[in-house]
């Protein structure tokens, strides 16, 4: 905007996608059991797509997509490395998320 005047934005929120940090290490397998987002403002709907790999130099494999249910995403995936893609519909403010992992042993 080059009008140099204060303006407001109106309308409904659209779809927003964010990725998690990369979770894991080369020495241990871990199993993700649950992811619970923390919202300041919750979305109309949300889904999570899981990505995983077992070697740090490999690319991530896209796994399944799960819908949010009761404020959380429940699924099982065991691997050395994990990455999560969150997709939100509607206006939302994400404050963070809790990740429930179970150690799967050493290689």
Backbone as XML, in Angstrom:
<?xml version="1.0"?>
<chain id="A" units="angstrom">
  <residue number="1" name="UNK">
    <atom name="N" x="0.848" y="-1.167" z="0.000"/>
    <atom name="CA" x="0.000" y="0.000" z="0.000"/>
    <atom name="C" x="0.892" y="1.228" z="0.000"/>
  </residue>
  <residue number="2" name="UNK">
    <atom name="N" x="0.685" y="2.079" z="-0.948"/>
    <atom name="CA" x="1.494" y="3.301" z="-1.004"/>
    <atom name="C" x="0.654" y="4.555" z="-0.756"/>
  </residue>
  <residue number="3" name="UNK">
    <atom name="N" x="-0.553" y="4.393" z="-0.153"/>
    <atom name="CA" x="-1.416" y="5.550" z="0.115"/>
    <atom name="C" x="-1.051" y="6.238" z="1.424"/>
  </residue>
  <residue number="4" name="UNK">
    <atom name="N" x="-0.242" y="5.585" z="2.262"/>
    <atom name="CA" x="0.187" y="6.133" z="3.552"/>
    <atom name="C" x="-0.992" y="6.451" z="4.472"/>
  </residue>
  <residue number="5" name="UNK">
    <atom name="N" x="-2.061" y="5.656" z="4.340"/>
    <atom name="CA" x="-3.228" y="5.818" z="5.194"/>
    <atom name="C" x="-3.465" y="4.507" z="5.925"/>
  </residue>
  <residue number="6" name="UNK">
    <atom name="N" x="-3.892" y="4.609" z="7.181"/>
    <atom name="CA" x="-4.228" y="3.438" z="7.972"/>
    <atom name="C" x="-5.408" y="2.721" z="7.334"/>
  </residue>
  <residue number="7" name="UNK">
    <atom name="N" x="-5.278" y="1.385" z="7.203"/>
    <atom name="CA" x="-6.341" y="0.601" z="6.597"/>
    <atom name="C" x="-6.612" y="-0.617" z="7.460"/>
  </residue>
  <residue number="8" name="UNK">
    <atom name="N" x="-7.789" y="-1.191" z="7.299"/>
    <atom name="CA" x="-8.136" y="-2.423" z="8.003"/>
    <atom name="C" x="-8.415" y="-3.513" z="6.979"/>
  </residue>
  <residue number="9" name="UNK">
    <atom name="N" x="-8.216" y="-4.738" z="7.412"/>
    <atom name="CA" x="-8.535" y="-5.886" z="6.577"/>
    <atom name="C" x="-9.769" y="-6.550" z="7.149"/>
  </residue>
  <residue number="10" name="UNK">
    <atom name="N" x="-10.702" y="-6.884" z="6.298"/>
    <atom name="CA" x="-11.909" y="-7.564" z="6.737"/>
    <atom name="C" x="-12.113" y="-8.806" z="5.887"/>
  </residue>
  <residue number="11" name="UNK">
    <atom name="N" x="-12.954" y="-9.679" z="6.372"/>
    <atom name="CA" x="-13.232" y="-10.907" z="5.639"/>
    <atom name="C" x="-12.969" y="-12.107" z="6.525"/>
  </residue>
  <residue number="12" name="UNK">
    <atom name="N" x="-13.211" y="-13.263" z="5.977"/>
    <atom name="CA" x="-13.004" y="-14.487" z="6.736"/>
    <atom name="C" x="-11.618" y="-15.047" z="6.471"/>
  </residue>
  <residue number="13" name="UNK">
    <atom name="N" x="-11.128" y="-15.800" z="7.434"/>
    <atom name="CA" x="-9.824" y="-16.426" z="7.287"/>
    <atom name="C" x="-9.867" y="-17.539" z="6.257"/>
  </residue>
  <residue number="14" name="UNK">
    <atom name="N" x="-8.751" y="-17.782" z="5.630"/>
    <atom name="CA" x="-8.641" y="-18.807" z="4.603"/>
    <atom name="C" x="-7.881" y="-19.991" z="5.184"/>
  </residue>
  <residue number="15" name="UNK">
    <atom name="N" x="-7.164" y="-20.713" z="4.369"/>
    <atom name="CA" x="-6.385" y="-21.865" z="4.799"/>
    <atom name="C" x="-4.948" y="-21.443" z="5.080"/>
  </residue>
  <residue number="16" name="UNK">
    <atom name="N" x="-4.390" y="-21.961" z="6.163"/>
    <atom name="CA" x="-3.008" y="-21.674" z="6.544"/>
    <atom name="C" x="-2.287" y="-22.998" z="6.760"/>
  </residue>
  <residue number="17" name="UNK">
    <atom name="N" x="-1.059" y="-23.093" z="6.274"/>
    <atom name="CA" x="-0.244" y="-24.291" z="6.460"/>
    <atom name="C" x="1.071" y="-23.904" z="7.122"/>
  </residue>
  <residue number="18" name="UNK">
    <atom name="N" x="1.456" y="-24.656" z="8.156"/>
    <atom name="CA" x="2.757" y="-24.461" z="8.790"/>
    <atom name="C" x="3.419" y="-25.823" z="8.981"/>
  </residue>
  <residue number="19" name="UNK">
    <atom name="N" x="4.746" y="-25.816" z="9.015"/>
    <atom name="CA" x="5.527" y="-27.034" z="9.238"/>
    <atom name="C" x="6.205" y="-26.969" z="10.599"/>
  </residue>
  <residue number="20" name="UNK">
    <atom name="N" x="6.344" y="-28.118" z="11.220"/>
    <atom name="CA" x="7.073" y="-28.210" z="12.485"/>
    <atom name="C" x="8.570" y="-28.176" z="12.213"/>
  </residue>
  <residue number="21" name="UNK">
    <atom name="N" x="9.330" y="-28.088" z="13.272"/>
    <atom name="CA" x="10.769" y="-28.317" z="13.177"/>
    <atom name="C" x="10.991" y="-29.810" z="12.899"/>
  </residue>
  <residue number="22" name="UNK">
    <atom name="N" x="12.196" y="-30.194" z="12.548"/>
    <atom name="CA" x="12.507" y="-31.607" z="12.326"/>
    <atom name="C" x="12.764" y="-32.249" z="13.683"/>
  </residue>
  <residue number="23" name="UNK">
    <atom name="N" x="12.102" y="-33.375" z="13.935"/>
    <atom name="CA" x="12.105" y="-34.033" z="15.238"/>
    <atom name="C" x="12.847" y="-35.353" z="15.119"/>
  </residue>
  <residue number="24" name="UNK">
    <atom name="N" x="13.815" y="-35.621" z="16.005"/>
    <atom name="CA" x="14.476" y="-36.917" z="16.027"/>
    <atom name="C" x="15.982" y="-36.821" z="16.053"/>
  </residue>
  <residue number="25" name="UNK">
    <atom name="N" x="16.640" y="-37.985" z="15.852"/>
    <atom name="CA" x="18.097" y="-38.047" z="15.766"/>
    <atom name="C" x="18.504" y="-39.346" z="15.077"/>
  </residue>
  <residue number="26" name="UNK">
    <atom name="N" x="19.788" y="-39.458" z="14.744"/>
    <atom name="CA" x="20.290" y="-40.614" z="13.994"/>
    <atom name="C" x="20.385" y="-41.889" z="14.822"/>
  </residue>
  <residue number="27" name="UNK">
    <atom name="N" x="20.375" y="-41.793" z="16.142"/>
    <atom name="CA" x="20.664" y="-42.944" z="16.994"/>
    <atom name="C" x="19.449" y="-43.651" z="17.573"/>
  </residue>
  <residue number="28" name="UNK">
    <atom name="N" x="18.290" y="-43.013" z="17.575"/>
    <atom name="CA" x="17.113" y="-43.590" z="18.232"/>
    <atom name="C" x="15.882" y="-43.519" z="17.334"/>
  </residue>
  <residue number="29" name="UNK">
    <atom name="N" x="15.079" y="-44.560" z="17.405"/>
    <atom name="CA" x="13.744" y="-44.519" z="16.812"/>
    <atom name="C" x="12.798" y="-43.926" z="17.850"/>
  </residue>
  <residue number="30" name="UNK">
    <atom name="N" x="11.800" y="-43.216" z="17.377"/>
    <atom name="CA" x="10.756" y="-42.709" z="18.262"/>
    <atom name="C" x="9.413" y="-42.887" z="17.565"/>
  </residue>
  <residue number="31" name="UNK">
    <atom name="N" x="8.379" y="-43.058" z="18.372"/>
    <atom name="CA" x="7.026" y="-43.222" z="17.848"/>
    <atom name="C" x="6.185" y="-42.037" z="18.295"/>
  </residue>
  <residue number="32" name="UNK">
    <atom name="N" x="5.670" y="-41.301" z="17.326"/>
    <atom name="CA" x="4.731" y="-40.229" z="17.650"/>
    <atom name="C" x="3.373" y="-40.869" z="17.898"/>
  </residue>
  <residue number="33" name="UNK">
    <atom name="N" x="2.763" y="-40.493" z="19.022"/>
    <atom name="CA" x="1.455" y="-41.032" z="19.385"/>
    <atom name="C" x="0.349" y="-39.982" z="19.311"/>
  </residue>
  <residue number="34" name="UNK">
    <atom name="N" x="0.712" y="-38.746" z="19.613"/>
    <atom name="CA" x="-0.295" y="-37.681" z="19.657"/>
    <atom name="C" x="0.386" y="-36.328" z="19.503"/>
  </residue>
  <residue number="35" name="UNK">
    <atom name="N" x="-0.318" y="-35.428" z="18.846"/>
    <atom name="CA" x="0.101" y="-34.032" z="18.751"/>
    <atom name="C" x="-1.104" y="-33.190" z="19.158"/>
  </residue>
  <residue number="36" name="UNK">
    <atom name="N" x="-0.881" y="-32.287" z="20.120"/>
    <atom name="CA" x="-1.966" y="-31.427" z="20.590"/>
    <atom name="C" x="-1.562" y="-29.963" z="20.393"/>
  </residue>
  <residue number="37" name="UNK">
    <atom name="N" x="-2.180" y="-29.291" z="19.423"/>
    <atom name="CA" x="-1.892" y="-27.862" z="19.228"/>
    <atom name="C" x="-2.440" y="-27.034" z="20.386"/>
  </residue>
  <residue number="38" name="UNK">
    <atom name="N" x="-1.791" y="-25.912" z="20.623"/>
    <atom name="CA" x="-2.284" y="-24.931" z="21.587"/>
    <atom name="C" x="-2.651" y="-23.678" z="20.792"/>
  </residue>
  <residue number="39" name="UNK">
    <atom name="N" x="-3.874" y="-23.251" z="20.943"/>
    <atom name="CA" x="-4.390" y="-22.121" z="20.168"/>
    <atom name="C" x="-4.705" y="-20.934" z="21.069"/>
  </residue>
  <residue number="40" name="UNK">
    <atom name="N" x="-4.456" y="-19.738" z="20.568"/>
    <atom name="CA" x="-5.049" y="-18.538" z="21.150"/>
    <atom name="C" x="-6.448" y="-18.368" z="20.575"/>
  </residue>
  <residue number="41" name="UNK">
    <atom name="N" x="-6.597" y="-18.630" z="19.280"/>
    <atom name="CA" x="-7.882" y="-18.704" z="18.588"/>
    <atom name="C" x="-7.876" y="-19.985" z="17.783"/>
  </residue>
  <residue number="42" name="UNK">
    <atom name="N" x="-8.855" y="-20.852" z="18.013"/>
    <atom name="CA" x="-8.896" y="-22.141" z="17.332"/>
    <atom name="C" x="-9.473" y="-22.047" z="15.927"/>
  </residue>
  <residue number="43" name="UNK">
    <atom name="N" x="-9.068" y="-22.952" z="15.041"/>
    <atom name="CA" x="-9.549" y="-22.952" z="13.660"/>
    <atom name="C" x="-10.939" y="-23.579" z="13.547"/>
  </residue>
  <residue number="44" name="UNK">
    <atom name="N" x="-11.543" y="-23.404" z="12.393"/>
    <atom name="CA" x="-12.792" y="-24.089" z="12.078"/>
    <atom name="C" x="-12.543" y="-25.582" z="11.945"/>
  </residue>
  <residue number="45" name="UNK">
    <atom name="N" x="-11.443" y="-25.937" z="11.275"/>
    <atom name="CA" x="-11.027" y="-27.335" z="11.145"/>
    <atom name="C" x="-9.512" y="-27.368" z="10.980"/>
  </residue>
  <residue number="46" name="UNK">
    <atom name="N" x="-8.929" y="-28.546" z="11.221"/>
    <atom name="CA" x="-7.478" y="-28.686" z="11.111"/>
    <atom name="C" x="-7.134" y="-30.116" z="10.717"/>
  </residue>
  <residue number="47" name="UNK">
    <atom name="N" x="-6.022" y="-30.250" z="10.002"/>
    <atom name="CA" x="-5.504" y="-31.575" z="9.665"/>
    <atom name="C" x="-3.991" y="-31.566" z="9.831"/>
  </residue>
  <residue number="48" name="UNK">
    <atom name="N" x="-3.430" y="-32.753" z="9.957"/>
    <atom name="CA" x="-1.990" y="-32.914" z="10.133"/>
    <atom name="C" x="-1.520" y="-34.001" z="9.167"/>
  </residue>
  <residue number="49" name="UNK">
    <atom name="N" x="-0.443" y="-33.711" z="8.438"/>
    <atom name="CA" x="0.198" y="-34.705" z="7.585"/>
    <atom name="C" x="1.555" y="-35.020" z="8.178"/>
  </residue>
  <residue number="50" name="UNK">
    <atom name="N" x="1.829" y="-36.297" z="8.345"/>
    <atom name="CA" x="3.078" y="-36.766" z="8.938"/>
    <atom name="C" x="4.085" y="-37.077" z="7.831"/>
  </residue>
  <residue number="51" name="UNK">
    <atom name="N" x="5.336" y="-36.685" z="8.044"/>
    <atom name="CA" x="6.449" y="-37.031" z="7.158"/>
    <atom name="C" x="7.496" y="-37.738" z="8.011"/>
  </residue>
  <residue number="52" name="UNK">
    <atom name="N" x="8.225" y="-38.683" z="7.434"/>
    <atom name="CA" x="9.216" y="-39.424" z="8.211"/>
    <atom name="C" x="10.370" y="-39.874" z="7.323"/>
  </residue>
  <residue number="53" name="UNK">
    <atom name="N" x="11.495" y="-40.213" z="7.983"/>
    <atom name="CA" x="12.643" y="-40.817" z="7.309"/>
    <atom name="C" x="13.516" y="-41.475" z="8.360"/>
  </residue>
  <residue number="54" name="UNK">
    <atom name="N" x="14.340" y="-42.448" z="7.926"/>
    <atom name="CA" x="15.223" y="-43.158" z="8.851"/>
    <atom name="C" x="16.687" y="-42.781" z="8.692"/>
  </residue>
  <residue number="55" name="UNK">
    <atom name="N" x="17.044" y="-42.141" z="7.605"/>
    <atom name="CA" x="18.423" y="-41.698" z="7.389"/>
    <atom name="C" x="18.423" y="-40.189" z="7.206"/>
  </residue>
  <residue number="56" name="UNK">
    <atom name="N" x="19.325" y="-39.497" z="7.901"/>
    <atom name="CA" x="19.303" y="-38.039" z="7.875"/>
    <atom name="C" x="19.538" y="-37.472" z="6.481"/>
  </residue>
  <residue number="57" name="UNK">
    <atom name="N" x="20.262" y="-38.201" z="5.620"/>
    <atom name="CA" x="20.548" y="-37.682" z="4.279"/>
    <atom name="C" x="19.420" y="-37.958" z="3.279"/>
  </residue>
  <residue number="58" name="UNK">
    <atom name="N" x="18.430" y="-38.766" z="3.654"/>
    <atom name="CA" x="17.309" y="-39.073" z="2.763"/>
    <atom name="C" x="16.269" y="-37.960" z="2.787"/>
  </residue>
  <residue number="59" name="UNK">
    <atom name="N" x="15.432" y="-37.933" z="1.767"/>
    <atom name="CA" x="14.289" y="-37.030" z="1.764"/>
    <atom name="C" x="13.172" y="-37.610" z="2.619"/>
  </residue>
  <residue number="60" name="UNK">
    <atom name="N" x="12.269" y="-36.758" z="3.037"/>
    <atom name="CA" x="11.134" y="-37.213" z="3.839"/>
    <atom name="C" x="10.103" y="-37.916" z="2.963"/>
  </residue>
  <residue number="61" name="UNK">
    <atom name="N" x="9.467" y="-38.940" z="3.519"/>
    <atom name="CA" x="8.361" y="-39.644" z="2.876"/>
    <atom name="C" x="7.061" y="-39.108" z="3.453"/>
  </residue>
  <residue number="62" name="UNK">
    <atom name="N" x="6.144" y="-38.700" z="2.579"/>
    <atom name="CA" x="4.841" y="-38.233" z="3.055"/>
    <atom name="C" x="4.014" y="-39.432" z="3.478"/>
  </residue>
  <residue number="63" name="UNK">
    <atom name="N" x="3.463" y="-39.358" z="4.666"/>
    <atom name="CA" x="2.659" y="-40.441" z="5.217"/>
    <atom name="C" x="1.185" y="-40.068" z="5.062"/>
  </residue>
  <residue number="64" name="UNK">
    <atom name="N" x="0.374" y="-40.381" z="6.013"/>
    <atom name="CA" x="-1.061" y="-40.149" z="5.949"/>
    <atom name="C" x="-1.420" y="-38.787" z="6.531"/>
  </residue>
  <residue number="65" name="UNK">
    <atom name="N" x="-2.645" y="-38.373" z="6.281"/>
    <atom name="CA" x="-3.199" y="-37.143" z="6.840"/>
    <atom name="C" x="-4.332" y="-37.521" z="7.786"/>
  </residue>
  <residue number="66" name="UNK">
    <atom name="N" x="-4.341" y="-36.886" z="8.948"/>
    <atom name="CA" x="-5.367" y="-37.169" z="9.956"/>
    <atom name="C" x="-6.052" y="-35.850" z="10.339"/>
  </residue>
  <residue number="67" name="UNK">
    <atom name="N" x="-7.363" y="-35.899" z="10.540"/>
    <atom name="CA" x="-8.128" y="-34.728" z="10.959"/>
    <atom name="C" x="-8.014" y="-34.545" z="12.465"/>
  </residue>
  <residue number="68" name="UNK">
    <atom name="N" x="-8.082" y="-33.290" z="12.890"/>
    <atom name="CA" x="-8.078" y="-33.010" z="14.326"/>
    <atom name="C" x="-9.385" y="-33.506" z="14.933"/>
  </residue>
  <residue number="69" name="UNK">
    <atom name="N" x="-9.274" y="-34.168" z="16.078"/>
    <atom name="CA" x="-10.443" y="-34.672" z="16.790"/>
    <atom name="C" x="-10.274" y="-34.373" z="18.270"/>
  </residue>
  <residue number="70" name="UNK">
    <atom name="N" x="-11.246" y="-33.726" z="18.861"/>
    <atom name="CA" x="-11.207" y="-33.374" z="20.281"/>
    <atom name="C" x="-9.950" y="-32.569" z="20.625"/>
  </residue>
  <residue number="71" name="UNK">
    <atom name="N" x="-9.545" y="-31.688" z="19.711"/>
    <atom name="CA" x="-8.415" y="-30.802" z="19.963"/>
    <atom name="C" x="-7.049" y="-31.433" z="19.808"/>
  </residue>
  <residue number="72" name="UNK">
    <atom name="N" x="-6.978" y="-32.620" z="19.189"/>
    <atom name="CA" x="-5.682" y="-33.298" z="19.061"/>
    <atom name="C" x="-5.647" y="-34.146" z="17.792"/>
  </residue>
  <residue number="73" name="UNK">
    <atom name="N" x="-4.441" y="-34.560" z="17.431"/>
    <atom name="CA" x="-4.220" y="-35.471" z="16.316"/>
    <atom name="C" x="-3.630" y="-36.756" z="16.886"/>
  </residue>
  <residue number="74" name="UNK">
    <atom name="N" x="-4.338" y="-37.862" z="16.768"/>
    <atom name="CA" x="-3.850" y="-39.157" z="17.250"/>
    <atom name="C" x="-3.425" y="-40.008" z="16.064"/>
  </residue>
  <residue number="75" name="UNK">
    <atom name="N" x="-2.197" y="-40.521" z="16.112"/>
    <atom name="CA" x="-1.701" y="-41.433" z="15.086"/>
    <atom name="C" x="-0.436" y="-42.092" z="15.604"/>
  </residue>
  <residue number="76" name="UNK">
    <atom name="N" x="0.025" y="-43.118" z="14.925"/>
    <atom name="CA" x="1.271" y="-43.800" z="15.284"/>
    <atom name="C" x="2.201" y="-43.819" z="14.084"/>
  </residue>
  <residue number="77" name="UNK">
    <atom name="N" x="3.442" y="-43.380" z="14.291"/>
    <atom name="CA" x="4.476" y="-43.484" z="13.269"/>
    <atom name="C" x="5.810" y="-43.615" z="13.989"/>
  </residue>
  <residue number="78" name="UNK">
    <atom name="N" x="6.512" y="-44.716" z="13.725"/>
    <atom name="CA" x="7.834" y="-44.945" z="14.299"/>
    <atom name="C" x="8.886" y="-44.689" z="13.228"/>
  </residue>
  <residue number="79" name="UNK">
    <atom name="N" x="9.868" y="-43.864" z="13.563"/>
    <atom name="CA" x="10.949" y="-43.535" z="12.641"/>
    <atom name="C" x="12.039" y="-42.799" z="13.422"/>
  </residue>
  <residue number="80" name="UNK">
    <atom name="N" x="13.172" y="-42.553" z="12.767"/>
    <atom name="CA" x="14.229" y="-41.765" z="13.413"/>
    <atom name="C" x="13.955" y="-40.271" z="13.301"/>
  </residue>
  <residue number="81" name="UNK">
    <atom name="N" x="13.353" y="-39.856" z="12.192"/>
    <atom name="CA" x="13.116" y="-38.438" z="11.933"/>
    <atom name="C" x="11.656" y="-38.221" z="11.564"/>
  </residue>
  <residue number="82" name="UNK">
    <atom name="N" x="11.080" y="-37.140" z="12.075"/>
    <atom name="CA" x="9.685" y="-36.792" z="11.809"/>
    <atom name="C" x="9.595" y="-35.306" z="11.457"/>
  </residue>
  <residue number="83" name="UNK">
    <atom name="N" x="8.614" y="-34.992" z="10.647"/>
    <atom name="CA" x="8.258" y="-33.602" z="10.347"/>
    <atom name="C" x="6.743" y="-33.573" z="10.195"/>
  </residue>
  <residue number="84" name="UNK">
    <atom name="N" x="6.105" y="-32.512" z="10.643"/>
    <atom name="CA" x="4.647" y="-32.414" z="10.641"/>
    <atom name="C" x="4.201" y="-31.202" z="9.841"/>
  </residue>
  <residue number="85" name="UNK">
    <atom name="N" x="3.155" y="-31.385" z="9.046"/>
    <atom name="CA" x="2.538" y="-30.260" z="8.336"/>
    <atom name="C" x="1.125" y="-30.083" z="8.886"/>
  </residue>
  <residue number="86" name="UNK">
    <atom name="N" x="0.872" y="-28.913" z="9.436"/>
    <atom name="CA" x="-0.447" y="-28.562" z="9.956"/>
    <atom name="C" x="-1.171" y="-27.713" z="8.914"/>
  </residue>
  <residue number="87" name="UNK">
    <atom name="N" x="-2.433" y="-28.023" z="8.665"/>
    <atom name="CA" x="-3.261" y="-27.213" z="7.774"/>
    <atom name="C" x="-4.506" y="-26.798" z="8.548"/>
  </residue>
  <residue number="88" name="UNK">
    <atom name="N" x="-4.732" y="-25.490" z="8.620"/>
    <atom name="CA" x="-5.836" y="-24.929" z="9.398"/>
    <atom name="C" x="-6.787" y="-24.190" z="8.469"/>
  </residue>
  <residue number="89" name="UNK">
    <atom name="N" x="-8.080" y="-24.321" z="8.730"/>
    <atom name="CA" x="-9.098" y="-23.592" z="7.981"/>
    <atom name="C" x="-9.795" y="-22.636" z="8.932"/>
  </residue>
  <residue number="90" name="UNK">
    <atom name="N" x="-9.945" y="-21.396" z="8.496"/>
    <atom name="CA" x="-10.564" y="-20.369" z="9.322"/>
    <atom name="C" x="-9.507" y="-19.592" z="10.087"/>
  </residue>
  <residue number="91" name="UNK">
    <atom name="N" x="-9.934" y="-18.505" z="10.669"/>
    <atom name="CA" x="-9.008" y="-17.664" z="11.422"/>
    <atom name="C" x="-8.485" y="-18.432" z="12.623"/>
  </residue>
  <residue number="92" name="UNK">
    <atom name="N" x="-7.186" y="-18.407" z="12.809"/>
    <atom name="CA" x="-6.586" y="-19.121" z="13.941"/>
    <atom name="C" x="-5.265" y="-18.478" z="14.324"/>
  </residue>
  <residue number="93" name="UNK">
    <atom name="N" x="-4.928" y="-18.618" z="15.582"/>
    <atom name="CA" x="-3.616" y="-18.220" z="16.092"/>
    <atom name="C" x="-3.059" y="-19.423" z="16.843"/>
  </residue>
  <residue number="94" name="UNK">
    <atom name="N" x="-1.948" y="-19.957" z="16.355"/>
    <atom name="CA" x="-1.321" y="-21.128" z="16.961"/>
    <atom name="C" x="-0.236" y="-20.652" z="17.916"/>
  </residue>
  <residue number="95" name="UNK">
    <atom name="N" x="-0.336" y="-21.045" z="19.185"/>
    <atom name="CA" x="0.649" y="-20.643" z="20.188"/>
    <atom name="C" x="1.764" y="-21.671" z="20.335"/>
  </residue>
  <residue number="96" name="UNK">
    <atom name="N" x="1.541" y="-22.897" z="19.888"/>
    <atom name="CA" x="2.537" y="-23.961" z="20.009"/>
    <atom name="C" x="1.850" y="-25.306" z="19.906"/>
  </residue>
  <residue number="97" name="UNK">
    <atom name="N" x="2.580" y="-26.361" z="20.263"/>
    <atom name="CA" x="1.976" y="-27.688" z="20.280"/>
    <atom name="C" x="2.747" y="-28.586" z="21.228"/>
  </residue>
  <residue number="98" name="UNK">
    <atom name="N" x="2.043" y="-29.587" z="21.752"/>
    <atom name="CA" x="2.658" y="-30.615" z="22.590"/>
    <atom name="C" x="2.764" y="-31.881" z="21.763"/>
  </residue>
  <residue number="99" name="UNK">
    <atom name="N" x="3.895" y="-32.540" z="21.887"/>
    <atom name="CA" x="4.189" y="-33.738" z="21.107"/>
    <atom name="C" x="4.373" y="-34.898" z="22.065"/>
  </residue>
  <residue number="100" name="UNK">
    <atom name="N" x="3.646" y="-35.980" z="21.861"/>
    <atom name="CA" x="3.747" y="-37.156" z="22.709"/>
    <atom name="C" x="4.519" y="-38.223" z="21.947"/>
  </residue>
  <residue number="101" name="UNK">
    <atom name="N" x="5.754" y="-38.476" z="22.395"/>
    <atom name="CA" x="6.667" y="-39.425" z="21.752"/>
    <atom name="C" x="6.972" y="-40.575" z="22.685"/>
  </residue>
  <residue number="102" name="UNK">
    <atom name="N" x="7.173" y="-41.738" z="22.109"/>
    <atom name="CA" x="7.638" y="-42.895" z="22.865"/>
    <atom name="C" x="8.957" y="-43.333" z="22.250"/>
  </residue>
  <residue number="103" name="UNK">
    <atom name="N" x="9.964" y="-43.533" z="23.085"/>
    <atom name="CA" x="11.266" y="-43.977" z="22.595"/>
    <atom name="C" x="11.145" y="-45.389" z="22.050"/>
  </residue>
  <residue number="104" name="UNK">
    <atom name="N" x="11.766" y="-45.631" z="20.890"/>
    <atom name="CA" x="11.659" y="-46.926" z="20.245"/>
    <atom name="C" x="12.922" y="-47.751" z="20.284"/>
  </residue>
  <residue number="105" name="UNK">
    <atom name="N" x="13.953" y="-47.302" z="20.960"/>
    <atom name="CA" x="15.191" y="-48.069" z="21.051"/>
    <atom name="C" x="16.289" y="-47.531" z="20.155"/>
  </residue>
  <residue number="106" name="UNK">
    <atom name="N" x="17.483" y="-48.073" z="20.370"/>
    <atom name="CA" x="18.673" y="-47.641" z="19.632"/>
    <atom name="C" x="18.866" y="-48.515" z="18.410"/>
  </residue>
  <residue number="107" name="UNK">
    <atom name="N" x="19.579" y="-47.968" z="17.446"/>
    <atom name="CA" x="19.922" y="-48.741" z="16.260"/>
    <atom name="C" x="21.144" y="-49.576" z="16.530"/>
  </residue>
</chain>
